[in-house]
Amino acid sequence: MSAVHTPPCPRLYTFRRCPYAMRARMALLQASRPFDAVEVSLRAKPASLLALSPKATVPVLQLPDGRVIDESWDIMRWAFSASPAQGWWDRAQSPDNLNLLQRNDGDFKHHLDRWKYPQRYTGDALTPEAHRDGAVDALLHPLESRLRDAPHLGGDTPCATDLAVMPFVRQFAAVAPDWFAGLELPAVRGWLHAWLAHPLFVACMAKLPDDGVHRFPSL
């Protein structure tokens, strides 16, 4: 009897706690794209990652045909292309959603880093608390306005923007949970808590051995 041929899967270089990698893993899972994963140690990045992407930052997706995608939003685009879950990508292309993505990846991420890791930015002109408040103004207030009108950024159904933004809001909320709980952001908190319990997020946070290549569990 001849052996069954299994087509090669894309290989994702990832780091479990990285929000950029989280958004990539969730997109691949939601789009039912099987993939192998390499859990990267940020202190000892594998030579294979360095050879694929000079940036050497996760996530990096290597396709079976040799193509390399090393931006998380581009990985999401690839995951949802030609997928039954294509609507997740289409709903993310509205001007409002693209604006939220730009806010998240721009000003919000800038302030988040300086609020979460003030020791890395000792020469910064603003205090960590000023950056904290700047992050709220940059993304969380606009996000609250959107989520008051609909449960998801895709309306009644989630979209890729929900997946792209949520890991960063999660990271922000975890810096000072009690303070975050006191903010007048009930819609954001409800949306975040729902995503933290969502099977898609739970699946994306599966722990892998930190050595070698491993098939990522499906949703």
Secondary structure, 3 states (H helix, E strand, C coil): CCCCCCCCCCEEEECCCCHHHHHHHHHHHHCCCCCEEEECCCCCCCHHHHHHCCCCCCCEEECCCCCEECCHHHHHHHHHCCCCCHHHHHHHHCHHHHHHHHHHHHHHHHHHHHHHCHHHCCCCCCCHHHHHHHHHHHHHHHHHHHHHHCCECCECCCCHHHHHHHHHHHHHHHHCHHHHHCCCCHHHHHHHHHHHCCHHHHHHCCCCCCCCCEECCCC
